[in-house]
Amino acid sequence: MTRFTSGIAGKPVFLFLASFAVLIAIGAILFSLPIATRDGGLPFARALFMATSAVCVTGLAVIDVGSEMTPFGQWVLLALVQLGALGLMTFYAQIIMMAGNSISFVHRTLVREMLSPLRRRDFRPARILRSVAVFTLVFETLGAAAFYALFLRAEDSSGALKKAVFHAVSAFSNAGFSLYPDSFLRWQSDVGVNLVLILLIVSGGLGFLVLTDLRDFFRYRLRLLIGAVRDAPAGKTPNKPYTLTLHSRIVLTATAALVAFGFLVFWLELLRAGEPSSAIKALFLSVTARTAGFNTVPTEGLAPAVAVLLMAYMYIGASPGSTGGGVKTTTAFVLAASLWYRMRGLDTVDVFRKTIPQDTVRRAGMILLLGVGAIGVFLFSLLALEEGNPAIDQLDRPFLALLFESVSAFGTVGLSMGATARLSPPSLLMLSALMFIGRVGPMTLFIALSEPPRPRPRHPDELVVIG
């Protein structure tokens, strides 16, 4: 990346990593203070793990946030979650504005490509930050108000307010941290609480690109309904109807398909297990599995087949520009569409009457493979480090639990099969690194892979037998 222009705007990958690293370091220091927990602070490895989990909006925890953390520690955790949820894109824009430097032409081009779904013609950090801040404030305020009304049925006013604010931020950020020791198991049959959680999780997981596009689309439809959009005068270009971008259509289609398929599978499994109120539990599990990490069903007792599907959902994750992690829904959609067209002998990938560039398909395949490789390397490390650990050996399915933990960390989801608090300090550090990679990986890869390649000599082609 040193070939880019010098200065702050010339080293975006370094700034992305450094920004999150600084936040994690500050969080680790604060969590190690005696006032952070009721036992006098966390050891370094655990403090670093909690800070990483918060900044990367993962939700994995080595302690019970509600009972073992002090109010100071809980609000520090929530602040780290909120800052991490704003995303690498807005963090970079904020650094550019604070530094007072103009962004380089090369990076302006890359950012324009990233924001092209919104038809932006230039990169304006203030506009991005304002849009993100407004969406965050609106959704979290509405979520907190709804939670407050629902929690008042079981809490006093101060307790309900605290839990409402905390869980609204955690849900919209897709973090998965909860002040309840059993996450949301106590509310598993409450339709109101489940629906508010689902709406916040889905809204945060769609991404600010899609939310902005939806806002502009419905604004146009409203203006059309009240007659504010009229035909242009003679001799001038008529107003072009506003339609959702291909990016938004893919995100919405992929999200709906994943939620529907997951709901069907989980519902059938819960019915087989004789779970009451299985429909709302299945819907919530299908939504939270990809990004959030809250649970209304104990994950430790899930059947292996359900655990495998959960890991697939955690690996896919949320959508680009969202508060969630994973390789993103668009990546999975593009690769699935490419496979479908290749099986039919077609060279182009046409979706919603648009053609997806082959460079995008190749980039999606590389992100998918790199994610699998990262999980494989870290799983191998965890298995080696935890060999002979009696706390891990006591689990019913140690290998599945560690695999589940690795995928959850990479996807920044936060679901666990009970292995997190049992891990040794070296394993916690490894899992912290995996969470960091999972959170910053897709964006960093996008910029790295978008760099203009150096000229290379063209060698003769020769076939290789594969498959």
Secondary structure, 3 states (H helix, E strand, C coil): CCCCCCCHHHCHHHHHHHHHHHHHHHHHHHHCCCCCECCCCCCHHHHHHHHHHHHCCCCCCCCCHHHHECHHHHHHHHHHHHHHHCHHHHHHHHHHHHHCCCCCHHHHHHHHHHCHHHCCCCCCHHHHHHHHHHHHHHHHHHHHHHHHHHHCCCCCHHHHHHHHHHHHHHHHCCCCCCCCCCCCHHHCCCHHHHHHHHHHHHHHHHCHHHHHHHHHHHHHHHHHHHCCCCCCCCCCCCCCCCCCCHHHHHHHHHHHHHHHHHHHHHHHHHHHCCCCCHHHHHHHHHHHCCCCCCCCCCHHHCCHHHHHHHHHHHHHCCCCCCCCCCCCHHHHHHHHHHHHHHHCCCCCEEECCEEECHHHHHHHHHHHHHHHHHHHHHHHHHHHHCCCCHHHHCCCCHHHHHHHHHHHHHCCCCCCCCCHHHCCHHHHHHHHHHHHHHHHHHHHHHHHHCCCCCCCCCCCCCCCCCC
